[in-house]
Amino acid sequence: MASAILTFRVSPFSGIDPKLKPRFRAERLASGDDNLSVYSVNGGAGSVMEEKEKKGSFLNGGNGSLKPRIEQKMVKKRVCEELEVLWDDGYGTKTVKDYLIAAEEMIKPDGGPPRWFCPVECGQPINDSPLLLFLPGLDGVGMGLILHHKALGKVFKVQCLHIPVQDRTPFEGLVKLVEEAIRLEHTSRPNTPIYLVGDSFGGCLALAVAARNPTIDLVLILANPATSFGRSQLQPLFPILEAFPDGLHVTIPYLLSLVMGEPVKMATVGIEGRLSPLQKIEQLSGNLTALLPLLSGMANIIPKETLVWKLKLLKTASAYTNSRLHAVKAEVLVLASDKDNMLPSQDEAQRLMNSLSNCKVRRFKDNGHTLLLEDSLNLLTIIKGTCKYRHSKKHDFIADFVPPSMSEFKYAFDEVAGYIRFASGSAMFSTMEDGKIVQGLAGVPNEGPVLLVGYHMLMGLELSCLIEAFLREKKIMVRGIAHPELFWGKLQSSSNEFAFSDWVKVMGALPVTANYLFKALSTKSHVLLYPGGAREALHYKGEEYKLFWPEQPEFVRMAARFGATIVPFGTVGEDDIAELVLDYNDWMKIPVINERIKESIRDGIRIRDETDGEVGNQQLFIPGMLPKIPGRFYYLFGKPIKLKGREDLTKNREDANDLYLQVKSEVEQCIDYLLKKREEDPYRSIIDRTIYGALYSSVDQVPAFKP
């Protein structure tokens, strides 16, 4: 593998003088080897690149340009119009090994000051992308996002801060450097947020900048911020490091690598979850073998004099930032590792959440201090799942939606929902326009707007398999209308881990409001609607496969307004997976538990009252279920009902109600059909499906009954 060659050309404007405006751009330099990643950071008077700009050979803008620009007026496109569903985000193609190779090239002394650069892998972002500044940790190299460059570069204009090894700029000087960059960008685009991703020491830097600029719209993503440096587990060892003999300093990098990160998590990056255990072990062993020899390079990245200086800088940064936390008004997301052996990051995350006015926390229980270089989740996935990605003052679930990438698709449906997919062995059927029922989704229109209207099984067990099938078979993103509790209630805040409520947002869920249904249909999306909502998903004993729809036919009128196609569908199989043993009535008979449920409902009403319709009347609880030896889920999508040219339904309530009852009736017919036909399926049992899959094909290709 060829090493990365990184070339810097530094102008006077890249220093830390606040009177000078930094102007930097990334350029791919000519190279005889296409595999070489070549970086150039330059700008200002006297640079080669500036001369080329004068001749018109470089465009204003591009990924990471901090240069003020006059943008042409154009109609803004939604992110999902510029990115394909299941796009390649590159996650897993770069590892910590690539970081160490790149760092070795970047640390070569050039006598220059701290500066910004844009990695080549970031490429060209989509239109109107916000600026993202990466503030590095103790190493100062600026390549800490190397696992995430390609993904972030699609939707952000990425700039990374590089602090040379021999640089001794004080903390306030670095604060002013970052401050100049954000003020310049804010002047150019005052209504667009600016993102600061701070890793460890960079977290202190980001918070300090935010405290000094409360009127600028900043979004801070902090990975194990070093604001807790004063409480570090390693405080007693720091004086020993200063007195360590020069001859033995070469051992420090190995010790630091074990303390700062989880080597196994680093080596796990890029290993697919679908592989067999033996294949995973073989790849892990190979990755570890390749990684360990490179750790000696850490001695060059952080030589003894630099390490002593950085520890003092960390102490100053922590004290400076903590004294100004009260002034931070920015939107903050803290990513905390439970196995951080350098800082008490888990406790610090809780402290910051209590101290800051607008702060969320996501915990990663298996990761160490170097979270962004370890196998966990794509950083862009975390930003999307916590609704932090936006182009304006407020996150919009339609305009700011980034379609799932291929790596997100694999992780979500192999790791997160892998068990339910395997256990349910979902069989999909659809109805063609001539009324013929076929296996697969061929009968569902490819062109939107399409409104899928159906029955909600117990606990919404059918959801993940349905979304996965549309993505796998048709590459269509189905936007599910979901309960507001997933977005604003206790369900999304009860756990600080990146969990189910975050993944539903990554996979396109929308809050159940008329406004978002309107927007989704107006953008010709495929929308998933359950009129029965939580009442069906949390039904009582003996109510399986019974519809609980409201009386208002509003979704029919909305669909008619946009000429949408309604596809009624039924699902069965909940009684093949689990038995409902405790419903709402049973729970309410149990002391203590009934009070907890009532309290939860009371707290939830305040949130749900902000929405329209019957949502506020639904009682939320977790039903008690006993698992069974899994059977199978079946889906039948009925004959499409085209409403193009039926604008009369928006005014004629009687006709709209008749069509509403027709859709409801067809959903019931789909359910009845599946309940009858599943008795003919020779592979209804998971045992039969597993044997067939082992002998002939994958689980996704196991046949079912003949329609």
N, C-alpha and C positions, 0 to 999 in steps of 0.2 A: 504494500500500500504506500503510495507516494505521500510524503509529508506535506503539510499545508505551508505555503509560503505567504507570509503576511508582510506587506510593504506599506510603510507610513510616510506620507509627505506632510509635514506639519507647517502651518502658516502662523504668522504672528497672532492671528485672530483666534487660535485654538488655546490660548493661555487663559489665565483666570482673572485678568484685568476686567472688572465689571464695566468699564467704559467701552470695551471692545465687544462687538457682536460676533459670536461664533457662527461660522458658515462652513458646514462640512457636508461632504457627499461621498458615497461609496462608489467605487468604480471597479469593474473587473478588468484587470490588466492582462495584456497579451501574454500567453504562455504556450509553450509547446505541448503541454500535457493538459488535456481537458479535465483531468481529475484533480488538478491543483486548485485549491481555493485561495484566490489572491485578493487581498484587501488593500484598499487605498483610502486614506483619510486625509482630506486636504480642503483647501479653500483659502480665500483671502488673497492679498496682494502677492504677486511674484510666483504663484504656484503654476505648475504646468497645466493643471486642470482649468484654472481660471482663464488661461489663454485660449483653451479649447472652448470654454463657455462663450467667450467673446466672439468666437468664430461661428457659434451656433451649433456646435456638435453635441452639446449636452442640453437636455430639457430641464426646465425648472420643475421641481417636484421630485417624484421618484420615491423609493422607500427610504425614509429617514431624513429627507432634506429638511434642515432647520432654517432654510432661507426664505424670507418673506416672498410671497408670490401673488400675482394677480391671476385668479382663476376665472376661466370662462364660465359664463352662466350656462347651466345645462340641467336637464331634468334628472333628479337624483334617482338612481336605481336602488332597489332593495338588495341587500347582501345576497339573498338566495337567488337573485337573477344573475349574479355575476359568478357565483360558485355552484358547481354541480353537486347534486346529492352524491354522497360517498366519494368525495374528492380526496386526493392524496395529500395528507398533511405531513408526511415524512417522519412521523413519530416512530422511533425504533430503529431508524437507519443510522442515527448517530449515537455514540455512547461516550462514557467518560474517557475512554481511550482516545477518541478524537479530540476531546477537550485538552488532554495532556499533550498531545502532539501539537495542537494549535498554540497552546500556551508556551511551549518551548520556543516557538518562532517569534511570538509576540513580545517576549521578555528581553529580547536582545536590546542592549542599551542604545539609545539614540539621542539622549540628552534633552528630549522634549518634555513638555508639561502634560498634565492630564488632558484627554481629548475624547471626542466622540467618533465612533465609526459604525458602519452598517455592514454586518456579515453578508457575504454574497448569497448564502442560502436563503435569505429572507426574500429575495426576488422583488417583483413589482406588486404592490398591494392593490386591492380593489379601490374603486373610486371613493373619494371622500373618507378615507380611513383616518382614524385618530392617531396621534403621535404616541409612541410608547418609548420611554427612556428606561434602560436597564442600568441599575446602580449595583456594582459588584460587591462581593463580600471581602473577606480578609485578603484574598489573593490579588484583587485589583485588576486582573487580566481583562475582564469584561466579556469572557466567553462562557459564562455560567448558564446561559440559555441555549447552549448549542444543541440540546435535545429538542428544543422547541422552536428553533429559528424558522424553519419552513412553514410551520403552522401559523405562528404569530405574524410572519411576513406577509401572509395572504390578507389579513384584516387590520394590520397596524403598519404604520411607518416606524420602523424599529431603529433606534439609535442606542448603542451600548457605550458606556463610559469605560475608558481604559486609563488606569493609573500606573505609570511606569514603575518598575521595581525600585529604582533609585530615587523616585520622587518623594519629596518631603513636604508637600503642600499641607498646611494645617486644615483642620476640619471646617472652619468657617470659610476658608478659601474654596473648598470643594462645594460647600453649600451655595456660595455665590455663583460658581460655575453652572450648577444645575439650575439655579434660580434664573440666570440669564437666558438659558435655553427655554424654560417654560414661559417666561415673560415674552420672549420673541414669538413663540408659537401662539400664545394667547392674543397678542396684538394682531397676528395674521388671521386667526380664526377664533374670535372671542366666544362663540357659541358651541364650540366643540371641546369635549373633555380631553385632558391630557393624562396619560397613564404613567405612573412611576412604579416600576417593579424593583423592589429593594431586597437584596439577599443578605441576611445577617447584618454586617456593617452598613450595607446599602439601605437596610430598613431604617436605621437611625437617620441616615442622610435624607431619605424620602420624607420622614416625619418632620424633620427640622425644616425642610423646604416648605412643606405644607403649613407648618405653624407660622412661617413668615409671609405666606401668601394666602390668607384665608378667603380672599375674594375670587381667586382663580379656581375654576372647576377642575379639581384633581381627583383621580381614582388611584388609590395606593394599594398595591399588591405586595404584602410583606411576607417573605419566607423566613421563618425563625429569626425575627428581628433581634438585634443585639442590644436592645434597650434593657435587657436583663443582665448585661455583662457584669454588673456589680455583684450579682448573686450566682455567678458561674461556679459550677462544681470544680473547675480547674484553677480557681483563684490562688490556692496555696502553691500551685506549681509554677505560676508565672515568674516569680523571682528566680526560681531555679533555672528557667529557660534563659534568662539574661546572663547567668553565670556559667552557662554550659560551655565547655571547651570547644574551640572551633573545630578540632579534629573529630569530635563526636556529633557535630551538628547534622551530619548526613543522616543520622538515625532519626532526627526529629520529624522529617516528612512522613516516615512510615508510622510513627506514633500518632501524628496529627491525623493521618488518613483514617486510622482506626477509631480515633476519638470523634472526628468531625462527621464521618459518613458511615454508612452500612455497606461494606464491600460487596456482600452478596446481592443487595438491592441494586448496586451500581452495575454488577455483572449480569443482572437479570434483564436489563433493558434490551428490547428487541426480540426476546424469546416469546413466541406466540403461545397463547393459552390452549390452542387446539392440539398442540403436540402431545405425544405420549409422555408419561413420566420419565422413561428412559432417555428419550430424545432431549427433554428439558435438562436432565442432569448432564448429558454429554455437552450440550451447548453451554451450560453454566460453567462446567469445568474448563472448557476451552476459553471462555471469556475471562475467567479468573486468571488462568495461566498467562494470557496475553496482557492483562492489566497490571499485575504485580511488578514486573520489571520496570514499568513506566513510572511508578511512584517515586523512584529516585529523583526524577525531574522536579519534584516539589522542592528539593533543596535549592534549586536555581530560581524557582518562582518566588519562594519566600526564604532568602538567605537570612543569616542570623541578625544582621543589623536591621534589615527590613522587618523581620518578625518583632524585634524589640520595639521598633517605631510603631508598627501596626497595633501592638497591644496598648501602647500609650494612646494612640489615636482612638482606639475602641473605647478606652476609659473616658476620654474627653467627649467623644460622640454620644455615649450613653448618658453622661451627666447633662450635656447641653440639651439633648432631645427630651429627656424626662422632665426638665424644668419648664418645657414649653408645650407639653401635651395638651394643656387646657386650651391652647389657641388653635388646635387642629380642627378644622371644619370639613375636611375632605372626606370622601367616601373611602372606607378602609376595609380591606379583606386580609385577614391574618391567616397564614398557612403554618400550622404548628406540627412538629414531629414529636411523637411520644418517646422515641428512642434517641433523642438529641442528648449526646453525652458531653456536649460542650456548654450548652445553655439550658436553663429550666424553661424551655420554650412553651410547654403545655400550660404551666402556671402563668407565664408572661402573656400568653394569648388571652387568658381569662381576665387578667388585670387590664390589658389594653381595651378589651371589649367593655369593661365596666367604666373605664376612664374616658373613652372617646365617644362622641355623640352619635356617630354613624359608623359602627364597626361590626363586621361579621367575622366568624372564625370557622375554619375547617381544619379538622385534626387528621393526621395520618399516623396510624398506630404502629406501623412497621418500618417507618423511615427514620433516618438519622439527620444530622445537622445539614448536610448538603442535599437537601430535599430536591432541588431542581436538577440535580445530576443523577438522581436515583430513579429506579423503576417505581412509579406510582401512577400518576395520571398526567396526561398532556395538560400543560398550563392553560392552554386555550379552552380545553374542556372544563376546567375549574371555573374560569372566567365566565363561560357561557352558562354553566349550571347554577351559578350564584347570581345570574342576571346582572353582571357587571359590565357587559359589553354594550355600548351605546354610542350614538353619534351626536346626541343632543343632550339637553338637561335631564331628560328622563328616559329610562329604558322603555322601548316599544317592542312588544313581543312579535310584531309583524315586520316592521322596518329593520330592526336590529337582529333578526334571527339569522344565525349562521347554520347552514345545513350540516348534518352530521357527516363526519369524514369516515373513510374506510376503517381507520384504527378505532374510532369511537364505536362504529357499528360492530366490529369484532369484539371489543371489550364489553360493550353493553349486553350483547346477546350470547356471548360465551361465558363471561364471568359473572355479570350482575344477574342476568335472567337465564343463565345456562341451565339450571336445574329444572325450572318450569318448562322450558322448551323441550328438554330431553324427556321429562316425565309425561308431558301432554301429547307429544307426537302429532301436532296439529295437522288436520286435513282440511284443505280449503276447497270450496266449490263456489262456482258463480253461474249466473244465468245469462245466456246470450240474448240478443234482441228478439230472436225467433222463439224464445221460451225454452231452448235446450239447456239443460244443466250439464256443466263440464267441470272436471277437476282442475283447480288452479284459479287464477284471477283474470282470465281472458275476458270475462263478461263485464268487468268493471271498466268504465271509460278511462282512457289515458289522459284526455284533455279535461281540464277543470273549467269552471268550478264544479266540484262534485261534493255532495253532502251524503256521507254514509250514516244512516240512522238505524240503530239496532238495540238489542237487549244487552244489559250490563250484568254479567255473571257475578257470583258471589266474590267480593273483594276485588272485583275487576281483574280476575285471574286471566282473562282472555286477551288483555291489552298488549302485553309484550309480544306475544306470538303474532298478533294481527299486524302490528307495526313492522315487525321483522319481515313478515311475508311480503308486504308491499315494497319494502326497500330491496329485498333480495330478488323478487321476481319482476318487479316493474320499475325499480329505482324511483319510486314515488314517495315523497314525504307526506304522511298523513298527519294533519294538525289536529290533535285531540283536544276537545273542549273539556277542561278539568275543573274540579272543585277548587274554589279559592283558598281553602285550607292548605292546599299544597304550595301556595305562593306566599300567603301572608299570615297564616295561622300558626298554631303551636306545632303542627306536624313537621313544618319545614325548619323549625328552630329548636325542636326537642333534642336533636342530636347534632353535634358539631362535626360529625364525620360526613364526608361526601357520600350521600345516601340516595335512596329512591326518589325523594322529592327533588333532588338536584338533577337526576338522570331524566326525569320526565320533561324537564325544561330543555335539556340538551336535545331530546328527541321531539321537540316541537310542540309541547303542550301549551294551551292557551287558557287564561282565566275565563270562567263561564260568565261572560258579559255580552250583551247585545252588540256593544261596540266592537269587540274583537271578532265576533261571528260576522259582522258586517264587513270588517276589514279583510278577513280571511277569504270570504266569497268574492269580494271586489278584486282581489289579487289572483283569482282563478285557482285557488288552492283546493286540495282534497281535504275535507274537514270531517272529523269523526264526532258524532253527536249522540249522546245517550239521553233522551228525554226523561227517562226514569231516574237518572242521576244516582245519588247515594242511596235513595230509597230502594232501588233495585239491587245495587251492589251490597247493601247491608240489610237484605231482606230477612224476614223471620222464618221460623220452621214451617215447612209445608208451602212456602211461597216460591220455590224455585221455578223458573221459567214462566213466571207471571209478570206481566207488564204493569208498571205503575207510572203511567204517563199523565201529565197535567192536561187540563181541558183546553188550554189555549193553543191554537195552531200557528204560533208565531214563526216557527222555523220554516213552515211551508211558504208563508208570505215573504219571508226574507229570501228564500231560495228563488222564488218566482221573480223577485225584483232584479236578480242578477242572471236570470235564465239558467240557473244551475240544474244539474241532473241529480235527482235523489235516488240513492241506491239503498233500499231496505235490506237488512240482513239479520240473521239469527245465529246464535251460538249455543252450543250445549256441551256438557262435559264436567260441570262443577261437581255433580254427584258421583262422577267417576274418579275424582281426585281426593275429595274430603267429605266428611259428614258433619253437618252443622249440629252441634250439641248444645250451645249456649247462644241464644239470641238476645235482643235488647230486653225483652220481658224477663228472661231468666236472670240477666245481670242485675236488673233493678230490684230483684228479690234478695240480693246478697248485700248485707251491711258493709259499709266502708266503700266497697267498690261502686255501689250505686251513687254515693255522694261524689265520688271522683268523676263519674260519668256526667252527672248533673253540672258539676263545676266546669268540666270541659265544654259542655254544651253552652253554658252561660258565657264563657269566655269567647267561644266561637261565634255567638250570635252578633256581637258587636262588629266583627270583621265581615261576616256574611251579609249583614244588613246593608252594606255598601253596594251589593249587587241586586239585580232585579230578579223577579220570578219566584219560584218555589224553593230556591236553594236555601233561603233562610229558615225554612221549616223542617229541614232534614236533620235527623238526629244521628250524630256520629259516634260510633263505638267500634270496638274490635270484637267481632264474633268469635266464639270458641269453636274450634274445629278439630276433628280427629282425622288424620291422614289415612287414606286407603292405598292399597296397591294400585298405582295409577292406571287409569283407563286411557281415554283419548278425548281431545277437544275437536269439535267439528264446527265449521263455519260455512254458511250458505248465504251468498249475496244474491238477492233477488233481481228480477228484471229491472233495468234502469228506467226511471220515470223522468222524461225530459220536460223541463219547464220553460224552455226557450220559446218566446212568443206568448207566454201565459201571464203577462203583466196584469191581466184582469184580476188575478188572485190576490193582488196586493190591496184591492179595494173591496172585492166581493168575499166577505167573511164566510158566507154560507158555502160557496164552492171550495174555499180554502179549507174549511172544516171537513168537507166530504173527502178531499184529497188526504187530509191528515188522518182520517179514519181508515182510508185505503192503505196508507203506508203502515199504520199500526197493525192492520189485519194481515198484511203481507209479511211483516216481521213474525207474527204469531204462526203463520203458515210455514215459514222457513224453520221455525223451532220444531213444529210438529213433524215436518218432513225429516229433519235430522234425528229426532228421537226414534222415529220408526226405522230409518235406514241404517242407523249405527248398529242395530242388531244383526245386520248382514255383514259387518266388517270383520274379516278373519284376523285382522291385526289390531283389534281394539285394545288388547292387553299389552302392557309395556314389555312383558316377557316375550310375546310373539314378535313385537316390533324389534326388540333387541336382537333376537336370533336372526331375523330377516336382514337387519342392518349389518350384522357381523358377516353374513354369508354373501349378500348381494350388493348392498348400496349403503349410503349414509342414511341417518335418521330422517332427514328432510325428504327423502325420496321413497319412503315406505308407502305402498299403495293402500287404498281404503276400499270402501264398497263401490260398486259400479252405480253411477247416478242413473 
